[in-house]
Amino acid sequence: MNALLSTAYWPNLHYFYYVLNCESVVIENYENYHKQSFRNRTQILTANGKLDLSIPVKKINAKELIKDVEISYTENWQINHWRAITSAYKNSPYFDFFEDEIQYFYSKEFKFLIEFNTGQLNLILKLLKVKKAISFTSTFEKETSTLIDFRNSIHPKIAFTEDQLVASKLKNPYYQTFDSKFAFHPNLSILDLLFNKGLETVDYLKI
């Protein structure tokens, strides 16, 4: 199985399920930018509950390609995001193991959103010691016969439980930093699983 995925900011577990279980992954490079999606949004669990972190982008033209979308730095979102991540996971079992490499993305400015997201995807694969073929589309195809298309099915407004392949897998509870305060929150950012399970992240998501 080969997957066609959109780019994503610290992708959620639904997304990473396919990254780990597909033979190869193709990232869409030529779609029009979609607002209010995981392309520039991730979800973490804090002491106050689930929190959305969104990357601001520069003004988008009506049909701007995702590969051309630039990150805006007019506000201190990097500082705010890193503070939120640190506050949420500093007491998690594996935060200290991965802190420095994750923080890198909040200490350097990346021009393009897809460059930023791809760097994170490659880092997670490196930390998990997973070798995976990652490539990018060279043109936009509305439909494809050679790839399974997840570009629009992994979305904040679509419940992951609608995907029967992953629903039972992602409902399986694992330890979360605030488990004494909240019921289990499935399908958060890959950071939630990584900081709480370490290298066992692969076992949790593998078929």
Summary of the structure (lengths in Angstrom):
residues: 207
radius of gyration: 16.3
end to end distance: 12.6
largest distance: 47.8
contacts: 592
relative contact order: 0.24
helix: 38%
strand: 16%
